[in-house]
Amino acid sequence: MRQRKKFDDINVVPFIDIMLVLLVIVLTTASFIQTGLIKLDLPTSSSEVKEDLKKELKISIKKSGDIFFDKEKINKDEVEKRLLTHDKKIPIHLYCDKEAQFDKFVFLLDILKKNRYENLGIVTKNE
C-alpha cells in the first residue's frame, strides 16, 4: 500500500517565473515612455530628483532657439507677459537642448529671476 504525500508546501517556482516575465515586460515598455513634451537632446547629470510632475509648467528651449510653454510655441517678446500669468507656487521645469544657444537659456533665467520665480527645476538626463 502506497502512502499519499500530504500537501504541506507550495511550489513557488511557477509564481517566480510569472513575476520575472512581468518584470521584463514592465521594464521594456517603460523605456518607451517619453520624459518631455518637446523632442530635445537633454544634457546629462549624475544626480536624480523625482517630483510630482502633474502641475508644473514645462518651458522648453529647442536647438533652434524656439521657446515653448508646455506644447505652445511662444515668441521671445511674449515670454515675460505669459510667465507673469503663472502662479509662483507651482513649479517650473526648464528643458533646454544641450546644443541650444546659451544666451536663450540665460534670457529665460533672467526673466525668472527678475520676477522672483524660485520654484525652478532644470531637467537633465541621468547618466
N, C-alpha and C positions, 0 to 999 in steps of 0.2 A: 504494500500500500504506500503510495506517494503522499508526502506531506505537502500541503499547499503553503506557499510562502505568503506571509502576511504583507500587506501593502502598508509599510511603515514609513517609507521615504518617497519623496517626489523627485523625479528625474528633471533637473533644470536645464539640461543641455539644449533641448529644443527652444526653450524660452530665451536662452542666451543667444542662440543663432538668430532668432527673430529680432531681438534687440539690436544685434550687430548690423543686420540688414537695414533696419530702420535708421540706425545711426549713419550708415553710409548714404542712404537716400537724403537725409536731412542735410548732411554736410555738402553733398554735391549740389543740391538745389539752393543752398544758402549762398553759394559762390556766384549765383546769377543775379542776386539782388543788388540793385544799384544804390549807391550812397547819396548821390546828389541828383538834382533835377536837370542841371545843365551839364553836358559832357565836357569834363575838364581833366587835365592831367595834373593831379594834385602833387605837391611836394611831399616828401616822406618825413616822419618824425618817429622818435623812439618811445615817446610817452603815449599813453592811451587813456582817454577820458570818455566815459559813456554818460550821456544825459538823456533826459526826456526830450525828444526832438519833435514833439507834436505841435507846439505852439510857436516855435521860433520863426523869425524872419530869416530867410536864406538870401544872402546877397552874393552873387557870383560875378567874377570878372573873367571873361574869356581871353584866350590868347590874342584875339584881335583887338581887345580893349573894350568890348561891349560890356555894359553893366546890366545885370538882371536882378530884379527883386522877385524872388520865387521864380516863376516862369515868364515874367513880363519884362521885356527889354525897356530900359529907362535911358533917356538922353542925359548927358552929363550935366546939363543945366537944370534938370528937374530932380536930381538925386536928393539934394538937401530939402527941397519942398516936400517930396514924398516921405523922406525919413522923419520929418517933424510930425507926420500923422501917426507914426508908430509909437506905441506905449513904451516908455523906458524900462519898465519892469519885465517885459517879455524879452527873452534872449535874442541876440542877433548872431548868426553864424556866417562867417565870411569864407567863401570858397574862391580861391584865386588860382588860375592855371599857373604852373611853375614857369612857363615861358611868356607870361603876360608882362607888359612893361611895369616896372616897379613904381613908376610915378602914378599910375592909375590906382594902385593899392594905397599909396601914401595919400592921394587925393581923397579917397574914401575914409581913411583913418583920420585925416584932418577934420572932415565934416563930423564924424562921430565924436571926436574929442571936443570940438568946438561946441557941440550941442550937449555935451556931458552924458553921452551914452556909455555906460560902464559894464553892462551885462553882455560882453562880447566873447566870441569864441572863433578861433581860426582853425578851420578844418583841414587836416592833412591825412595822407595815407599812412598806415602803420607799416614799418619796415618788414 
